[in-house]
Amino acid sequence: MEQRVRPQKLRVIDVHTHFPIVNTMGGPPPGPRHPLLEAYARERGERMRAEWGTAPAEPLARTDQEVDAALERWVGEVERYDLDKVVFVSGGGNDRLAGLVAKHPDRFVGLAHHRLEPGAGAELRRAVDELGLRGYKLLGPTTDYPFEAPELRDVWEFLAERQLPALIHFGFLGRGGGVVQHPRMSPLSLFEVARDFPEVPFIVPHFGAGYFQDLLALCWSLPNVYIDTSGSNQWMRWMPYPLTLEDLFRKALETVGPERIVFGSDSSYFPRGFAERYLLDQLRACYTLNVKDEDVALIFGGNAARLLRLDVPAAEGGAA
């Protein structure tokens, strides 16, 4: 197999990973599903593992010893793949994740990840000011309240005050039996809030996960919406027309530009660890399109560093 090597001087910041710990939402685990849906989910998972050549996921960390071991394994991944920073967008609740990130602040960054509901603003302020987290991660298709609901306004006001990013998943969620219908499936459901709070960088992962057209429309309208490239982007296979990773990058670069694209891998579990294949595939797509080196540097590290203020001292960057 041909070996592809990325440029040695390229600063890579992975803006979208998940720490492999149980119950990453910090709430009750999801209830059991119908056995037929469980079987379908297993089938889809096995098919994807065969397509991508990955081993079955190890159990998520539960005990303190397992969590510490997983953290050290992730330290090893950062060193092995010469990553500048890894951003964990979830990890066992805000307190747990903040404690993990604080052990290796030169390698890891954490985002708050709790439900968007009344009271979320106070928890977000605590997560940033007391715990040192640097933004907010949400799942649109699991949010019960409209983003523009008055009782949620304090969330957006705080993010705007600190100019912190909100990374919000839209589109297909999960695998077999996953969510495909919800009032907040489309990135366009964010329009009112993103328009009213232009100081907030809103990052939409996975090229919109099936809602690429809606994401581009939102980016056309508003300058504070960013595209996160993370994951396998398997949703492309379920579009009614041919679509490739090069197509996604080409259209995003032609319309939004390199300044509003950020690299992510959606890495999480072991033994896979950091999904280097996604990084190399995305770099290949950019080089196939003859993207300038300076623009590649923005996409794979520079933009994330700017949005998360990684080169600014913590006291100035608004994080503890």
C-alpha positions as CSV (number, residue, x, y, z in Angstrom):
1,M,0.0,0.0,0.0
2,E,1.3,3.5,-0.9
3,Q,2.5,5.3,2.2
4,R,1.4,9.0,2.5
5,V,3.3,11.3,4.7
6,R,2.0,14.7,5.7
7,P,4.3,17.8,5.6
8,Q,6.5,17.7,8.7
9,K,6.0,21.4,9.5
10,L,2.2,21.3,9.3
11,R,0.6,22.3,12.6
12,V,-2.3,19.9,13.1
13,I,-5.1,20.7,15.7
14,D,-7.9,18.2,15.8
15,V,-10.9,20.3,16.8
16,H,-13.3,17.3,17.2
17,T,-12.5,14.2,19.3
18,H,-14.3,12.4,22.1
19,F,-12.6,11.1,25.2
20,P,-13.5,7.3,25.4
21,I,-15.5,7.3,28.7
22,V,-19.0,6.0,29.4
23,N,-21.9,8.4,29.6
24,T,-20.3,11.4,27.8
25,M,-23.4,13.5,28.1
26,G,-23.3,13.4,31.9
27,G,-27.0,12.3,32.0
28,P,-28.8,9.0,32.2
29,P,-27.9,6.4,29.6
30,P,-30.3,5.9,26.6
31,G,-33.0,3.4,27.1
32,P,-33.0,0.0,25.3
33,R,-34.0,-0.1,21.7
34,H,-36.0,-2.7,19.8
35,P,-34.0,-5.8,19.1
36,L,-34.4,-5.4,15.4
37,L,-32.9,-1.9,15.6
38,E,-30.0,-3.2,17.7
39,A,-29.3,-5.9,15.2
40,Y,-29.4,-3.4,12.3
41,A,-27.0,-1.1,14.2
42,R,-24.6,-4.0,14.8
43,E,-24.8,-4.9,11.1
44,R,-24.1,-1.3,10.0
45,G,-21.2,-1.1,12.5
46,E,-19.6,-4.4,11.3
47,R,-19.9,-3.3,7.7
48,M,-18.2,0.0,8.4
49,R,-15.4,-1.7,10.3
50,A,-14.9,-4.0,7.2
51,E,-14.9,-1.0,4.9
52,W,-12.4,1.0,7.0
53,G,-10.3,-1.9,8.3
54,T,-10.7,-1.1,11.9
55,A,-10.9,-3.5,14.9
56,P,-14.0,-3.6,17.2
57,A,-14.0,-0.9,19.8
58,E,-12.7,-1.7,23.3
59,P,-15.1,-1.0,26.2
60,L,-15.3,2.6,27.2
61,A,-13.4,3.6,30.4
62,R,-15.4,3.4,33.6
63,T,-13.2,3.2,36.6
64,D,-10.7,5.9,37.6
65,Q,-7.9,3.5,36.7
66,E,-9.3,2.9,33.2
67,V,-9.9,6.6,32.7
68,D,-6.3,7.4,33.6
69,A,-5.0,4.7,31.3
70,A,-7.1,6.0,28.4
71,L,-5.7,9.5,29.0
72,E,-2.2,8.3,28.8
73,R,-3.0,6.4,25.7
74,W,-4.3,9.6,24.2
75,V,-1.1,11.4,25.2
76,G,0.7,8.7,23.3
77,E,-1.5,9.3,20.2
78,V,-0.7,13.0,20.3
79,E,3.0,12.3,20.4
80,R,2.9,9.4,17.8
81,Y,1.1,11.5,15.2
82,D,2.8,14.8,16.1
83,L,-0.4,16.6,16.8
84,D,-0.3,20.1,18.2
85,K,-3.5,19.9,20.1
86,V,-6.5,17.6,20.5
87,V,-9.9,19.1,21.4
88,F,-12.2,16.8,23.4
89,V,-15.8,17.8,22.7
90,S,-17.1,15.3,25.3
91,G,-15.7,13.3,28.1
92,G,-17.8,12.2,31.0
93,G,-19.3,15.5,32.0
94,N,-17.7,19.0,32.4
95,D,-16.0,18.3,35.7
96,R,-14.5,15.1,34.6
97,L,-13.3,16.4,31.3
98,A,-11.9,19.5,32.8
99,G,-9.8,17.4,35.2
100,L,-8.5,15.3,32.4
101,V,-7.5,18.2,30.2
102,A,-5.9,20.0,33.1
103,K,-3.4,17.1,33.5
104,H,-2.0,17.8,30.0
105,P,-2.9,21.4,29.1
106,D,-0.1,21.5,26.5
107,R,-1.8,18.7,24.6
108,F,-5.5,18.8,25.2
109,V,-8.4,21.3,25.1
110,G,-11.9,20.7,26.4
111,L,-15.3,22.0,25.4
112,A,-18.3,22.0,27.8
113,H,-20.9,19.4,26.8
114,H,-24.2,19.6,28.6
115,R,-27.8,19.8,27.5
116,L,-29.1,23.0,26.1
117,E,-32.0,23.7,28.4
118,P,-33.0,26.3,31.1
119,G,-30.0,26.7,33.4
120,A,-27.5,25.8,30.7
121,G,-26.1,29.3,30.7
122,A,-25.1,29.2,34.3
123,E,-23.4,25.8,33.8
124,L,-21.6,27.0,30.8
125,R,-20.3,30.0,32.7
126,R,-19.1,27.7,35.5
127,A,-17.5,25.4,33.0
128,V,-15.5,28.2,31.4
129,D,-14.7,30.4,34.4
130,E,-14.1,27.8,37.0
131,L,-13.2,24.7,35.0
132,G,-11.2,26.3,32.2
133,L,-13.2,24.8,29.2
134,R,-13.0,26.8,26.0
135,G,-16.4,26.5,24.3
136,Y,-19.6,24.6,24.1
137,K,-20.5,21.3,22.2
138,L,-24.2,20.5,21.4
139,L,-26.2,17.9,19.5
140,G,-28.9,19.7,17.6
141,P,-31.0,16.5,17.0
142,T,-31.2,15.9,20.8
143,T,-32.1,19.5,21.8
144,D,-35.7,19.9,23.0
145,Y,-35.8,23.7,22.9
146,P,-35.6,25.9,19.8
147,F,-32.2,27.6,19.8
148,E,-33.9,31.0,19.8
149,A,-36.0,30.2,22.9
150,P,-35.9,33.2,25.4
151,E,-34.9,30.9,28.3
152,L,-31.7,29.9,26.4
153,R,-30.6,33.4,25.5
154,D,-28.1,33.6,28.4
155,V,-26.1,30.8,26.7
156,W,-25.6,32.8,23.5
157,E,-25.0,36.1,25.4
158,F,-22.2,34.5,27.4
159,L,-20.6,33.0,24.3
160,A,-20.8,36.3,22.6
161,E,-19.4,38.1,25.6
162,R,-16.4,35.8,25.6
163,Q,-16.4,35.2,21.8
164,L,-16.2,31.5,22.5
165,P,-17.1,28.9,19.9
166,A,-20.2,26.7,19.9
167,L,-19.7,23.4,18.0
168,I,-23.1,22.0,17.1
169,H,-23.8,18.7,15.4
170,F,-26.6,18.7,12.8
171,G,-27.8,16.0,10.4
172,F,-27.7,12.2,10.7
173,L,-26.9,11.1,14.3
174,G,-25.8,7.6,15.1
175,R,-25.7,4.6,12.9
176,G,-28.4,2.0,12.3
177,G,-31.6,3.2,14.0
178,G,-30.1,6.7,14.3
179,V,-31.9,10.0,14.3
180,V,-32.9,11.4,10.9
181,Q,-35.9,13.5,11.8
182,H,-36.0,16.3,14.3
183,P,-36.9,20.0,14.4
184,R,-33.2,20.8,14.7
185,M,-31.8,18.4,12.2
186,S,-30.8,21.1,9.7
187,P,-28.1,23.8,10.4
188,L,-30.7,26.3,9.2
189,S,-32.5,25.9,12.5
190,L,-29.6,27.9,14.0
191,F,-30.2,30.9,11.7
192,E,-31.9,33.2,14.1
193,V,-29.3,32.7,16.9
194,A,-26.3,32.8,14.6
195,R,-27.6,36.0,13.0
196,D,-28.4,37.7,16.4
197,F,-25.0,36.7,17.9
198,P,-22.4,37.3,15.2
199,E,-19.6,37.4,17.8
200,V,-20.1,33.7,18.4
201,P,-18.2,31.3,16.0
202,F,-20.6,28.5,15.3
203,I,-18.8,25.3,14.1
204,V,-20.9,22.7,12.2
205,P,-19.1,19.3,12.0
206,H,-19.1,16.6,9.4
207,F,-19.8,19.1,6.5
208,G,-23.3,19.2,7.9
209,A,-23.8,15.3,7.9
210,G,-26.3,15.1,5.1
211,Y,-27.3,18.8,5.2
212,F,-24.4,20.2,3.2
213,Q,-26.6,22.5,1.1
214,D,-28.2,23.9,4.2
215,L,-24.8,24.5,5.8
216,L,-23.6,26.3,2.7
217,A,-26.7,28.5,2.8
218,L,-26.1,29.4,6.4
219,C,-22.5,30.2,5.6
220,W,-23.6,32.3,2.7
221,S,-25.8,34.4,4.9
222,L,-23.6,34.7,8.0
223,P,-19.8,35.2,8.4
224,N,-19.6,33.5,11.8
225,V,-20.4,29.9,10.7
226,Y,-17.5,27.5,10.2
227,I,-17.3,24.0,8.6
228,D,-15.8,21.1,10.6
229,T,-14.5,18.3,8.3
230,S,-14.5,15.6,11.0
231,G,-15.2,11.9,10.6
232,S,-15.5,9.4,7.8
233,N,-18.4,11.4,6.3
234,Q,-20.1,8.2,5.4
235,W,-23.3,10.2,5.0
236,M,-22.0,11.0,1.5
237,R,-23.0,7.5,0.4
238,W,-26.6,8.2,1.3
239,M,-27.0,11.2,-0.9
240,P,-29.1,10.8,-4.1
241,Y,-26.1,11.9,-6.2
242,P,-22.4,11.1,-6.3
243,L,-20.4,12.9,-3.8
244,T,-16.7,12.6,-2.7
245,L,-14.5,14.2,-0.1
246,E,-12.9,16.3,-2.9
247,D,-16.3,17.5,-3.9
248,L,-17.0,18.7,-0.3
249,F,-13.6,20.5,0.0
250,R,-13.9,22.0,-3.5
251,K,-17.3,23.5,-2.9
252,A,-16.5,24.7,0.6
253,L,-13.3,26.4,-0.6
254,E,-15.1,27.9,-3.6
255,T,-17.9,29.4,-1.5
256,V,-16.8,29.7,2.2
257,G,-13.1,29.9,1.7
258,P,-10.2,28.3,3.7
259,E,-10.6,30.8,6.6
260,R,-13.8,29.1,7.8
261,I,-12.9,25.4,7.5
262,V,-11.4,23.5,10.5
263,F,-10.0,20.0,10.6
264,G,-11.5,17.3,12.8
265,S,-11.2,13.6,13.0
266,D,-14.1,12.5,15.3
267,S,-11.6,10.1,16.9
268,S,-12.6,8.5,20.2
269,Y,-12.2,4.8,21.0
270,F,-9.3,2.4,21.2
271,P,-7.6,0.4,19.7
272,R,-8.1,2.8,16.8
273,G,-7.2,6.0,18.8
274,F,-6.4,8.9,16.5
275,A,-8.0,8.3,13.1
276,E,-5.0,9.2,11.0
277,R,-6.6,7.9,7.9
278,Y,-9.1,10.7,8.0
279,L,-6.3,13.2,8.3
280,L,-4.4,11.8,5.4
281,D,-7.5,11.5,3.2
282,Q,-8.4,15.1,3.9
283,L,-4.9,16.3,3.1
284,R,-4.9,14.2,-0.1
285,A,-8.2,15.9,-1.1
286,C,-6.7,19.3,-0.5
287,Y,-3.5,18.6,-2.4
288,T,-5.5,17.0,-5.2
289,L,-7.4,20.4,-5.5
290,N,-4.0,22.3,-5.4
291,V,-4.9,24.1,-2.3
292,K,-2.2,26.6,-1.4
293,D,0.1,25.6,1.5
294,E,-0.9,28.6,3.5
295,D,-4.5,27.6,3.2
296,V,-3.8,24.0,4.1
297,A,-2.1,25.4,7.2
298,L,-5.3,27.4,8.1
299,I,-7.6,24.5,7.7
300,F,-5.6,21.9,9.6
301,G,-4.5,24.1,12.5
302,G,-4.4,27.9,12.1
303,N,-8.2,28.5,12.1
304,A,-8.7,26.3,15.2
305,A,-5.9,28.1,17.1
306,R,-7.5,31.4,16.3
307,L,-11.1,30.3,17.3
308,L,-9.9,28.7,20.5
309,R,-7.3,31.4,21.3
310,L,-4.7,28.7,21.8
311,D,-1.8,31.2,21.3
312,V,-3.3,33.7,23.8
313,P,-2.5,33.4,27.5
314,A,-5.4,32.0,29.5
315,A,-6.1,35.2,31.4
316,E,-6.5,37.1,28.1
317,G,-8.3,34.3,26.4
318,G,-11.2,34.2,28.8
319,A,-10.5,30.7,30.1
320,A,-9.2,29.9,33.6
